[in-house]
């Protein structure tokens, strides 16, 4: 089962290759699959599954081993003044009592299930990190482009102002004001370009197998899912943190059951053969050793039983947290979409107002200060609209990712859950 997780991951992709959908404003699904598989967080979780599988093998095999005893001695018979060589050979092994092996196997399988859920959680968290880093880069890049567009407008405005000053249609202060506003926007653009490079570098460091596109991909926001019981159930049922907590709780129940079974110790059965008085006497015997349980075993059982209550409380806490986060995720997606729609309308009005004031100023009918203020408002409104668009897209994709409807990256938990349920005695 060394590559069980990899098989479980690629199986749905191979079986439904025709159903794979690439989103225009996201990296290709195949590239996402490769990048998340190679991420150190996922590699560590995959190694954790291998550890759990080896632990199950150890539990099934048990801790008892054969013990070989050999003894040699020299006997001296004083009255006859005769020496005898004597030998003893024995073999013994502890015997696991009935029922314990079944619990050990179930406990090992529970550990594998928990590790597989942790593996799924690592894949999911890596996917969320990729989604967040991707939109962080897009947001910073879009910000830099918005400042670039604003600088281009102000650069043309500055040229017009200088011409008007030369022709005597405007005061020199207007050219100075236009130059100052242009310089300020260029400084904002330079800072935005720096932030975009940093975001691109961070994304590339985290996911080197995905190449960032030269231009920002298009992505008009789509309405997010409505708040409904079905969507909340999807978000809850596919939450790996909750699945891991449930698996840990069930595993702790088995640990407590197994520890309680140890209150009745395993006996040790042995066989011994001895040769005494130079072979004049030959002995064959059976040996049964039964440890007498003490207070330590009972105390260990109480500790694990208390751990069951702790795990159950943690499971209930995680369930409440997950349900709250599911509702918050949907609410945030809906709010982001509504905010984008509002800011787009505001940006359109601000841009139209700036264009009218620019036309009036060019005709000598408006005040340059009013035009500058309108340009600044229009630029800020356009930037806010662009960032709101990306926020809306990211929030919606986050909902789809949490519901396992964005990238089919971790589909093994259903099989793991079935195996876990069947493993419980």
C-alpha positions in Angstrom: 0.0 0.0 0.0 3.0 2.3 -0.3 1.4 4.1 -3.2 -2.2 3.8 -2.2 -2.7 7.5 -1.9 -1.2 8.2 -5.3 -3.4 5.6 -6.9 -6.5 6.9 -5.2 -5.6 10.4 -6.4 -4.9 9.6 -10.1 -7.7 7.0 -10.5 -10.6 9.5 -10.7 -8.5 11.7 -13.1 -7.8 8.8 -15.4 -11.4 7.5 -15.2 -13.0 10.9 -15.9 -10.4 12.6 -18.0 -13.1 13.9 -20.3 -14.9 15.5 -17.4 -11.9 17.6 -16.3 -12.7 21.3 -16.6 -10.2 24.1 -16.8 -11.2 27.5 -15.5 -10.2 30.5 -17.6 -8.8 32.4 -14.7 -7.2 29.5 -12.9 -4.1 27.3 -13.7 -4.8 24.1 -15.7 -6.2 21.4 -13.5 -3.4 19.0 -14.6 -0.8 21.5 -13.5 -2.6 22.0 -10.2 -2.6 18.3 -9.6 1.1 18.0 -10.3 2.0 21.1 -8.2 0.0 19.9 -5.1 1.3 16.4 -5.4 4.9 17.7 -5.3 4.4 20.1 -2.4 6.3 19.3 0.8 3.2 19.5 2.9 1.6 16.7 0.8 4.8 14.7 0.7 5.0 14.7 4.5 1.4 13.6 4.8 1.9 10.9 2.2 4.9 9.7 4.3 2.5 9.7 7.3 0.3 7.2 5.6 3.2 4.9 5.0 4.1 5.2 8.7 0.5 4.3 9.6 0.6 1.3 7.3 3.8 0.1 8.9 2.3 0.7 12.3 -0.7 -1.5 11.4 1.6 -4.3 10.3 3.4 -4.0 13.6 0.1 -4.2 15.5 -1.1 -7.2 13.5 2.2 -9.0 14.1 2.1 -8.2 17.8 4.9 -7.5 20.2 5.4 -11.1 21.3 8.4 -13.0 19.9 10.0 -16.4 20.3 12.7 -16.5 23.0 15.4 -19.1 22.8 17.1 -20.1 26.1 20.3 -22.2 26.2 22.1 -23.1 29.3 25.2 -25.2 30.1 26.5 -26.2 33.5 28.9 -28.6 35.1 27.7 -30.7 38.0 30.1 -32.2 40.6 29.1 -35.2 42.6 31.2 -34.8 45.7 30.8 -38.3 47.3 31.8 -40.0 44.1 34.2 -37.2 43.0 32.6 -37.3 39.4 31.9 -34.3 37.2 28.9 -34.2 34.8 28.2 -31.9 31.9 24.6 -30.8 31.6 22.7 -28.8 29.0 19.3 -27.1 28.8 17.5 -25.9 25.7 14.2 -24.0 25.8 11.9 -21.9 23.6 9.0 -19.8 24.7 6.7 -17.2 23.4 3.9 -14.9 24.7 0.4 -15.8 23.4 -2.0 -12.9 22.6 -5.3 -13.7 24.2 -8.4 -14.1 21.9 -10.0 -10.8 20.9 -6.8 -8.7 21.2 -5.6 -9.4 17.7 -8.9 -8.3 16.2 -8.7 -5.1 18.2 -5.1 -4.6 17.1 -6.0 -5.0 13.5 -8.9 -2.5 13.9 -6.6 -0.1 15.7 -4.1 -0.3 12.9 -6.7 0.3 10.2 -8.0 3.3 12.2 -4.6 4.7 12.2 -4.4 4.4 8.5 -7.8 6.0 8.1 -6.7 8.9 10.2 -3.5 9.3 8.3 -5.4 9.2 5.0 -7.7 12.0 6.2 -4.6 13.9 7.2 -3.3 13.3 3.7 -6.5 14.6 2.2 -6.3 17.6 4.5 -2.8 18.4 3.4 -3.9 18.2 -0.3 -6.8 20.5 0.5 -4.8 23.0 2.5 -2.2 23.0 -0.3 -4.9 23.7 -2.8 -6.2 26.5 -0.7 -2.7 27.9 -0.5 -2.3 27.7 -4.2 -5.7 29.4 -4.8 -4.8 32.2 -2.3 -1.3 32.7 -3.7 -2.7 32.7 -7.3 -5.2 35.4 -6.5 -2.7 37.4 -4.5 -0.5 37.5 -7.6 -3.5 38.5 -9.7 -4.6 41.2 -7.3 -1.1 42.7 -7.1 -0.7 42.5 -10.9 -4.1 44.0 -11.5 -3.2 46.8 -9.1 0.0 47.5 -11.0 -1.9 47.6 -14.3 -4.6 49.9 -12.9 -1.9 52.4 -11.8 -0.2 52.0 -15.2 -3.5 52.9 -16.9 -4.0 55.8 -14.6 -0.4 57.0 -15.2 -1.0 56.8 -19.0 -4.1 59.0 -18.6 -2.3 61.5 -16.4 0.7 61.5 -18.8 -1.6 62.6 -21.7 -3.2 65.1 -19.4 0.2 66.5 -18.5 1.0 66.9 -22.2 -2.2 68.7 -22.9 -1.6 71.0 -19.9 1.9 71.9 -21.2 0.5 72.7 -24.6 -2.2 74.9 -23.2 0.3 76.7 -21.1 2.4 77.2 -24.2 -0.6 78.6 -26.1 -1.5 80.8 -23.2 -4.8 79.0 -22.6 -3.9 77.9 -19.1 -1.8 79.1 -16.2 1.6 77.4 -15.6 0.4 76.1 -12.2 -1.9 73.7 -14.0 1.1 72.1 -15.7 2.9 71.9 -12.4 -0.2 70.3 -10.7 -0.5 67.8 -13.6 3.1 66.9 -13.3 2.9 66.5 -9.5 -0.2 64.3 -9.8 1.6 62.2 -12.5 4.7 61.8 -10.4 2.6 60.7 -7.4 0.8 58.1 -9.5 4.0 56.8 -11.0 5.4 56.3 -7.5 2.2 54.3 -6.7 2.8 52.3 -9.9 6.4 51.5 -9.0 5.3 50.3 -5.6 2.6 48.2 -7.1 5.0 46.7 -9.6 7.3 45.7 -6.7 4.5 44.1 -4.8 3.5 42.2 -8.0 7.0 40.8 -8.4 7.1 39.8 -4.8 3.7 38.0 -5.1 4.9 36.3 -8.3 8.1 35.2 -6.6 6.3 33.8 -3.6 3.9 31.8 -5.9 6.8 30.4 -8.0 8.7 29.4 -4.9 5.7 27.5 -3.5 4.6 26.0 -6.8 7.5 25.9 -9.2 5.8 23.6 -11.7 3.1 26.2 -12.6 4.2 29.0 -14.9 2.5 32.4 -14.4 0.9 33.8 -17.6 2.3 36.9 -19.2 -1.1 38.6 -19.0 -3.9 38.5 -16.4 -6.4 35.8 -17.4 -10.0 37.0 -17.8 -12.5 36.2 -15.1 -15.9 37.8 -14.8 -17.4 36.9 -11.4 -20.2 34.4 -11.3 -22.9 34.4 -8.6 -21.8 32.1 -5.7 -24.0 29.3 -4.4 -27.0 30.5 -2.3 -27.1 29.8 1.4 -28.8 26.4 1.6 -28.8 23.3 3.7 -27.4 21.3 0.8 -24.4 23.5 0.3 -23.7 23.7 4.1 -23.8 19.9 4.2 -21.4 19.7 1.3 -18.9 22.0 3.0 -19.3 20.1 6.3 -19.1 16.6 4.9 -16.0 17.4 2.9 -14.1 19.2 5.6 -10.9 17.3 6.3 -10.4 18.8 9.7 -13.7 17.4 10.9 -13.0 14.0 9.2 -9.6 13.8 10.9 -11.2 14.7 14.3 -13.8 12.0 13.8 -11.2 9.5 12.9 -9.1 10.4 15.9 -12.1 10.0 18.2 -12.8 6.5 16.8 -9.2 5.5 17.0 -9.1 6.7 20.7 -12.0 4.4 21.4 -10.1 1.5 20.1 -7.0 2.5 22.0 -9.1 2.6 25.2 -10.6 -0.8 24.4 -7.2 -2.3 23.7 -5.7 -0.9 26.9 -8.6 -2.2 28.9 -8.0 -5.7 27.4 -4.4 -5.5 28.7 -5.8 -5.6 32.3 -5.8 -9.4 31.6 -2.1 -10.0 30.7 -1.0 -12.4 28.0 0.6 -15.7 29.2 3.9 -17.0 28.1 4.1 -20.7 27.0 7.5 -22.4 26.8 9.0 -25.8 26.0 12.3 -26.9 27.5 14.5 -30.0 27.1 17.5 -30.7 29.3 20.2 -33.3 29.5 21.6 -34.0 32.9 24.4 -36.1 34.4 26.1 -36.6 31.0 22.8 -37.8 29.5 21.9 -40.3 32.2 18.8 -38.2 32.8 16.8 -36.5 30.0 14.0 -34.1 30.9 11.2 -32.6 28.8 8.9 -30.0 30.2 6.3 -27.3 29.5 6.3 -23.9 31.1 3.4 -21.5 31.5 4.1 -18.0 32.8 1.1 -15.7 33.8 1.9 -12.1 34.9 -0.2 -11.0 37.8 -1.9 -7.6 36.9 -1.4 -4.7 39.3 -2.7 -1.2 39.8 -0.6 0.2 36.9 -2.7 -1.6 34.3 -6.0 -0.4 35.7 -4.6 3.2 35.9 -3.5 3.0 32.2 -7.0 1.9 31.3 -8.5 4.8 33.1 -6.2 7.2 31.3 -7.2 6.0 27.9 -10.9 6.1 28.9 -10.5 9.7 29.9 -8.8 10.2 26.5 -12.0 9.0 24.8 -13.9 11.9 26.5 -11.2 14.4 25.4 -11.3 13.2 21.8 -15.1 13.3 21.7 -15.1 16.9 23.1 -12.5 17.9 20.5 -14.7 16.3 17.8 -17.7 18.3 18.9 -15.6 21.5 19.1 -14.3 21.0 15.5 -17.8 20.2 14.3 -19.1 23.5 15.6 -16.1 25.3 14.2 -16.6 23.7 10.8 -20.3 24.5 10.6 -19.5 28.2 11.5 -16.8 28.4 8.9 -19.0 26.9 6.2 -21.7 29.5 6.8 -19.0 32.3 6.9 -17.5 31.0 3.6 -20.9 31.3 1.8 -21.7 34.6 3.4 -18.3 36.1 2.4 -18.7 34.8 -1.2 -22.1 36.4 -1.5 -21.0 39.7 0.1 -17.9 39.8 -2.2 -20.1 39.3 -5.3 -22.5 42.0 -4.2 -19.6 44.4 -3.4 -18.1 43.8 -6.8 -21.4 44.7 -8.5 -21.7 47.9 -6.5 -18.1 49.0 -7.0 -18.3 48.4 -10.8 -21.3 50.8 -11.0 -19.5 53.3 -8.9 -16.3 53.1 -11.0 -18.4 53.6 -14.2 -20.0 56.7 -12.8 -16.7 58.1 -11.6 -15.0 57.4 -14.9 -17.9 59.1 -16.8 -17.7 62.1 -14.5 -13.9 62.4 -15.0 -14.3 62.2 -18.8 -16.9 65.0 -18.8 -14.7 67.2 -16.7 -11.8 66.5 -18.9 -13.7 67.5 -22.0 -14.9 70.7 -20.3 -11.4 71.5 -19.2 -10.0 71.0 -22.7 -12.6 73.4 -23.9 -11.6 75.9 -21.2 -14.9 75.6 -19.3 -13.8 73.7 -16.2 -11.5 74.0 -13.3 -8.3 72.0 -13.3 -8.6 71.2 -9.6 -12.0 69.7 -10.1 -10.6 67.5 -12.9 -7.7 66.4 -10.8 -10.0 65.4 -7.9 -12.3 63.6 -10.4 -9.4 61.7 -11.9 -8.2 60.6 -8.5 -11.7 59.4 -7.5 -12.1 57.6 -10.8 -8.7 55.9 -10.5 -9.4 54.7 -6.9 -12.9 53.5 -7.9 -11.5 51.5 -10.9 -8.8 50.0 -8.7 -11.4 49.1 -6.0 -13.6 47.5 -8.7 -10.7 45.4 -10.1 -9.7 44.2 -6.6 -13.4 43.5 -5.8 -13.7 41.4 -9.0 -10.8 39.2 -7.9 -12.1 39.0 -4.3 -15.4 37.8 -5.7 -13.8 35.2 -7.9 -11.5 33.9 -5.1 -14.4 33.7 -2.6 -16.5 31.7 -5.0 -13.7 29.4 -5.9 -13.0 28.9 -2.2 -16.6 27.7 -1.7 -16.3 25.3 -4.7 -12.9 24.0 -3.4 -14.2 23.3 0.1 -17.2 21.5 -1.5 -14.8 19.4 -3.7 -16.4 20.9 -6.9 -13.3 22.8 -8.1 -10.4 20.3 -8.4 -10.8 16.6 -7.9 -7.7 16.3 -5.8 -8.7 14.1 -2.8 -11.4 11.6 -3.4 -10.0 8.8 -1.1 -11.9 9.7 2.0 -15.1 7.9 1.1 -13.2 4.6 0.8 -11.3 5.3 4.0 -14.5 6.1 5.8 -16.1 2.8 4.8 -13.0 0.9 5.8 -13.0 2.8 9.1 -16.6 2.0 9.9 -16.1 -1.7 9.1 -13.0 -1.8 11.3 -14.9 -0.8 14.4 -15.8 -3.9 16.5 
